[in-house]
């Protein structure tokens, strides 16, 4: 592969080529029914060329098309580059030759399909045993990829990536009221992390059943405590996307808003992105530009101190590369994406945090979110009222929404109990990425807008 | 394809070969300047077989190893879902879904068309940062099955979007459209975008309360998506749909008619047959407020005891890939226009909110019809005029309530897109007394 990719490139401008073989194993139960057992194999490549500041990029299917695809990219890049006002200089990245192999404690690729199916079935049956459960969607997903990367600077990387995750969506129903709670297990290359979570799954099922008796949350402004699941999605949606530098590289006004050193929160708040933290959904060694992923502080003690880069955005802003150029698969050009983003551990114990709230909400688990830059929104799976420092009745259907800058400043307590998610999906630029990690300790936020009826 | 089908039928009772080739390219503009051209050429092959009444599937990105593909498909029937359907064989209609002008558009023309829109908007909004994207695509789907069906259609796609930024550098407003044929934003539409941008310069908050709320076509997907979920054969077969027992009953205001219309000329989801080879036909989902039809693929139709409706697609809300399992999905999901222009609808509002884009439309209890949406881009209306951009507000309700609170339905139908993928067409619709939560 090394020779095929290298021979396809020339010395004009910057060029790179990726080629991937991806095997995706899916086992899915819907209710009692086994809906899907599939092993899909895909392979394909992606080529890019940068000439005079203009990009051309195309994907292709077989390795022998690498050469002609590079030519197509060069044609497009010359057309774009001819109109560009400022030549673009990519940030320097070390030239490397490397081979990365994944060796988890228990390798899911070595586990027979029957055993994976039995595990999914066991969890699924456990949920269905609760009479309030209407249906389930229990899915085992395993993505095993071998990715090749070469550029015309001399870098060549052959790396494996592996992810096994089991998600269970629990739907309960009474009359016309349907409630959902989901739980995810694994989210790493290690199959053994999927096993032994029966108690957790039963607890989540009980919560989904209890939601049928919960009252709908009333719209308004609340002091809220978010659990690590909800807080992780919050930091991903509300702040993470804004720290992706492709949004501001060509946007001087946003650069000003995001001046490094600005106060973004109280000194208790620190936010980190780290692909090199092994065993999480967003972990990897090299990104899709052959740059090694590294730990990047985004907010340290309340001050904005960093952002996430591709070689292009780092070059434009005169900052160091961070290894955050990611692509869903070979159909797409890499864009700047978070890896594993989290709010760093603080000092407040959870009990103390709850005791400090006279009237508010404790919200648990995330149900998807979205951002438009400064505004964000996301749903939560379930919640409780907090009255006079105590967690009381259950509430349902809470959706949070707010302005990023205000909300970050309104984080007044950060817990001492950091937890990472086990599965995450994230959509940007038409690419929906499975490998997205996020996490947080419990956090307390003042004045949060909650939508409801 | 014939060889693969023959090979599979040596070992299976029924078989189907599906091939999709796609070729697309797009040009993107950042801060008014052409930034890059990208594209992709992909092929996906999927073999589905039925052995002992169980379905097996195998996917590949070439025909290179037929033997392996058949072996994997046969193996997977061991765990396959028991199915009661036969692959169909009915003649597919002729659908105008392919525009050679889209298919043959050069990079240069794509760039020139994009530049024209951006420069015209830029003239109306000097100093404002504008991003944009323009793209063309061609997709060909071929299906061959053991019941004798052999079909092929090609569909083109053309899309155009522009987005303006605020003085802080965040998204302020935008517009987007998609079609099977070439189109342009005319000067009236450019002026409309500029007017929205200017109105959004004034940022306002509103007290929490009940308002008349207008959803523009760009925002309507979020409500229609909940109807899609409610009439999906999956929700019917699983009994999670709140309207499962309501066929023939009035569920919405009698002015509401919704079609699933794959036969529309050059629609963004027009097609001759679905991804299982079921011939396309147009059906009323809701007609004058009365629930008329659900949307089924082969499996859910057999399970629920209905006829397949030609809605089986290898697609999901966030995926459009050959390897995605077939499920009931809309084609062109169309809310039929009424008789008032959007301007006229707004003119009659004393105090209300125009919702032009939403966030969070893909979250919450969708199948139950519930929505709780962040108003991404919304305008406060006072005495019939847009007076400012509503900040930090959410609108919530349930479609089975709010489609009975309809005040007016607009006359201009436009494409509407569910987060990433186009899902149909809608005019603007205004609703009475929706709950808006703000500061």
Interface residues (C-beta under 8 A of the other chain):
Chain A: X24 X27 X28 X30 X31 X33 X34 X35 X36 X37 X38 X39 X40 X41 X42 X43 X44 X54 X55 X56 X57 X58 X59 X60 X61 X62 X72 X75 X76 X77 X79 X80 X83 X84 X85 X113 X117 X134 X135 X171 X173 X176 X177 X178 X179 X180 X219 X220 X221 X248 X250 X251 X252 X253 X254 X255 X256 X257 X331 X332 X333 X367 X368 X369 X370 X371 X372 X373 X374 X375 X376 X377 X378 X379 X397 X399 X401 X402 X403 X425 X427 X430 X432 X449 X450 X451 X452 X453
Chain B: X25 X27 X30 X31 X33 X34 X35 X36 X37 X38 X39 X40 X41 X42 X43 X44 X57 X58 X59 X60 X61 X62 X72 X76 X78 X79 X80 X81 X107 X108 X111 X129 X165 X166 X167 X168 X169 X170 X171 X208 X238 X239 X240 X242 X318 X319 X323 X325 X357 X359 X360 X362 X363 X364 X365 X367 X368 X370 X372 X373 X374 X376 X377 X391 X392 X393 X394 X395 X396 X397 X398 X419 X420 X435 X437 X438 X439
